[in-house]
Amino acid sequence: MLSPTYRRAAGTGQALAGGQGQMVHVNNFTYGLVTPVLGYVMSSLGCFLGLRCTTRARASHGAPRVRWLLLAAVSIATTGIWVMHFVAMLGFTIPGQTITYSVPVTVLSMLIAIVVVGIGLLIVGFGSSRWRTLLLGGAIIGFGVASMHYIGMAAMKMPDTVRYNNTLVVLSVVIAVVAGTAALWAALRLTAVWATLVASLIMGVAVSGMHYTGIAAMHVYGTRNPGMLAAMSGGVSGQAFLLPLIIGISLLAFALTVIISLSPTEAEMREDAALMAHLAGRHAAPPAGTHRAAGLADAPRGPGQPTAAPGQYGPGQYGPGQYAPREEPDEPDAGRWFRSQSLGAS
């Protein structure tokens, strides 16, 4: 884990090219372990709820499967990824400065997370080749989540210049791709609640690791550029904007918890589907031209009743101990059979 505070060449007195000043002292854990632990818990919760939705999606078909996959995307993207990112950002401060956030850019980062996770889940949910679709979906989610992270970082407004270490940026993207692929694998394979819980805890570690790797890649340099100060106008503080938004998404996670708790499990959904298919088969219409119920010709006969030899009786004729099957009124031969019985009685 990163140390609570870190410096980038601070105090060296070395001016940087392009009018940039010294690297600025940045604090990632202003509130101690509160923000990283809370962010990890929210990430694990969002991933757990999303994976429980994918178990229902596997037992569904058509539109119901799409709905469950979209619910999973919303849960994983918002609570599992986006909330974790901005909960951690609440602990990011620069001493002596006020960091504000651009509302449109922040909301855009959340929408990007929802879209890319939804695309990845739909790919594996309806794809034919498991490994090919798994890798494709994982790559889409990974690059999308990394984009969400850095767009979210770009939403910050402060009178400083931000640059990134390219090596750590690439490492954060790799972590995001691995985490996205692991999430899709879990969505395809895991069924038991305990297995889903373990996978969610691991995914929470991956999402948090990706975030703090991206944070470690960031270099903040002091500047006296008036344009940077002017750019701060129009933003809102994290406490005024992010905190209410995070609380709202947390309430959404609670609503998803209720929905999942009240919905049938994957096993129950499969049992219901098998029962409905069985009932549909029993009530299916008999094949055309079939009028004798199966097994009636072999009904038990009483003592002394002879058994008809094969071919002894023609169509519509029944020997001793053989009974005509019950004809349904809507069958084509029913009227003919009743008329023949009436004529024979007369």
KAMOLIN-V437293 format. One record per backbone hydrogen bond with DSSP energy under -0.5 kcal/mol. NH is the residue of the N-H (numbers start at 1). CO is the residue of the C=O. E is the energy in kcal/mol with one decimal. If there is no record, write none. Layout:
# KAMOLIN-V437293
NH:CO:E
NH:CO:E
This chain:
# KAMOLIN-V437293
6:26:-1.5
9:7:-0.7
12:9:-1.3
15:13:-0.7
16:20:-1.6
19:16:-0.6
20:17:-0.7
21:222:-3.6
24:220:-3.2
26:6:-1.4
27:93:-2.8
28:4:-1.4
28:26:-0.6
29:4:-1.1
30:91:-2.1
32:29:-1.7
34:31:-1.3
37:33:-2.1
38:34:-2.6
39:35:-2.6
40:36:-2.2
41:37:-2.6
42:38:-2.5
43:39:-2.2
44:40:-2.6
45:41:-2.4
46:42:-2.6
47:43:-2.3
48:44:-2.4
49:45:-2.6
50:46:-2.2
51:47:-2.5
52:48:-2.1
53:49:-1.7
54:50:-1.7
55:51:-1.4
56:52:-1.2
57:53:-1.9
58:54:-2.0
59:55:-0.8
60:57:-1.5
64:61:-0.9
66:62:-1.8
67:63:-2.4
68:64:-2.2
69:65:-2.4
70:66:-2.4
71:67:-2.3
72:68:-2.2
73:69:-2.2
74:70:-2.4
75:71:-2.3
76:72:-2.8
77:73:-2.7
78:74:-2.2
79:74:-0.6
79:75:-0.9
80:75:-1.9
81:76:-0.8
82:77:-2.8
83:78:-3.4
85:81:-2.2
86:82:-2.2
87:83:-2.6
88:84:-2.1
89:85:-1.5
90:86:-1.0
90:87:-0.5
91:87:-0.5
91:88:-1.2
92:89:-1.4
93:27:-2.7
93:91:-0.7
97:94:-2.2
99:97:-0.5
100:98:-0.5
100:157:-2.1
101:236:-3.0
102:155:-2.3
103:101:-0.6
106:102:-2.2
107:103:-2.5
108:104:-2.3
109:105:-2.0
110:106:-1.4
111:107:-2.2
112:108:-2.4
113:109:-1.8
114:110:-2.1
115:111:-2.5
116:112:-2.5
117:113:-2.0
118:114:-2.2
119:115:-2.5
120:116:-2.3
121:117:-2.4
122:118:-2.3
123:119:-2.2
124:120:-1.9
125:121:-2.1
126:122:-1.6
127:123:-1.1
130:128:-0.7
133:129:-2.3
134:130:-2.5
135:131:-2.4
136:132:-2.2
137:133:-2.9
138:134:-2.5
139:135:-2.2
140:136:-2.2
141:137:-2.6
142:138:-2.7
143:139:-2.6
144:140:-2.1
145:141:-3.0
146:142:-2.3
147:143:-2.2
148:144:-2.4
149:145:-2.3
150:146:-2.3
151:147:-2.5
152:148:-2.4
153:149:-2.0
154:150:-1.8
155:151:-0.9
156:153:-1.4
157:100:-3.4
158:156:-0.5
160:158:-1.4
161:221:-2.8
163:219:-2.9
165:217:-2.5
166:164:-0.7
169:165:-2.0
170:166:-2.4
171:167:-2.1
172:168:-2.3
173:169:-1.9
174:170:-2.3
175:171:-2.3
176:172:-2.0
177:173:-2.4
178:174:-2.5
179:175:-2.6
180:176:-2.6
181:177:-2.5
182:178:-2.5
183:179:-2.1
184:180:-2.0
185:181:-2.4
186:182:-2.5
187:183:-2.0
188:184:-1.6
189:185:-1.9
190:186:-1.7
196:192:-2.1
197:193:-2.4
198:194:-2.3
199:195:-2.4
200:196:-2.2
201:197:-2.1
202:198:-2.0
203:199:-2.6
204:200:-2.3
205:201:-1.6
206:202:-2.1
207:203:-2.8
208:204:-2.3
209:205:-2.8
210:206:-2.5
211:207:-2.1
212:208:-2.5
213:209:-1.8
214:210:-2.1
215:211:-2.1
216:212:-2.2
217:213:-1.3
218:215:-1.5
219:163:-4.1
221:161:-3.1
221:219:-0.5
222:22:-2.7
223:159:-0.7
228:225:-1.0
229:225:-1.1
230:226:-2.1
231:227:-1.6
232:228:-0.6
232:229:-0.9
233:230:-1.3
235:232:-1.3
236:101:-2.2
238:99:-0.7
241:237:-1.8
242:238:-0.9
243:238:-1.9
245:241:-1.7
246:242:-3.0
247:243:-2.3
248:244:-2.3
249:245:-2.2
250:246:-2.1
251:247:-1.9
252:248:-1.7
253:249:-2.2
254:250:-1.8
255:251:-2.2
256:252:-2.4
257:253:-2.0
258:254:-2.0
259:255:-2.4
260:256:-2.7
261:257:-2.2
262:258:-2.1
263:259:-1.2
269:265:-2.4
270:266:-2.2
271:267:-2.3
272:268:-2.4
273:269:-2.2
274:270:-2.4
275:271:-2.4
276:272:-2.4
277:273:-2.2
278:274:-2.2
279:275:-2.6
280:276:-2.4
281:277:-1.9
282:278:-1.9
283:279:-1.7
284:281:-0.8
290:287:-1.7
291:289:-0.7
293:291:-0.6
296:293:-1.6
298:295:-0.5
299:296:-1.7
305:302:-1.7
306:304:-0.5
308:306:-0.5
312:309:-2.2
317:314:-2.0
322:319:-2.1
331:328:-2.2
334:331:-1.3
337:333:-2.1
338:334:-2.1
339:335:-2.3
340:336:-2.1
341:337:-1.8
342:338:-2.1
343:339:-2.5
344:340:-1.9
345:341:-1.9
346:342:-1.7
